[in-house]
């Protein structure tokens, strides 16, 4: 694995051993960030189920103002922290060692200045219920974490389509590549 573009371009990244963490492929990350290019500079980026941190690190490399990486698995956390240390990423990147559900339920915009412009979530493919639960939180009780015009992207198996809407989140686009797909969601505009 490597950082694809930006100030950290071509730097290598470690990945957790075994099959417990499935890193987003270089090719799929490149597709994702080609779509996000107009909105990544200065963005506040939230990477849920961060694993090795590759997606959040790519966001920093391409100009995101801040990144929060949420991961609870200890092997992935060790690799994530190693990657951040190796790349010299400190202040603009914060690691939250917690479950995604606990993080989303705990962090409230009124208690924090954190409203996110881009949210990426990539739960283990086998944890299909995590998609509905976390997208439901982001489109419901935790919607206050999303800045105006925020985009939420879920990586999932191509064969397992997600719902068109989760609370205030409505799907705007699906990109398929190999066995993976990216579903893009935005909050509904209230009148």
Secondary structure, DSSP 8 states (H G I E B T S, - for coil): -B--SSTTTT-B----SSSS-----HHHHHHHHHHHHHHHTT-EEEEES-TTSHHHHHHHHTT-SEEEEEE--HHHHHHHHHHHHHHT--TTEEEEES-HHHHHHH--GGG-S--EEEEEE---TT-HHHHHHHHHHHTTTTGGGEEEEEEEEEEEETTS---SEETTEEEEEEEEETTEEEEEEEE----
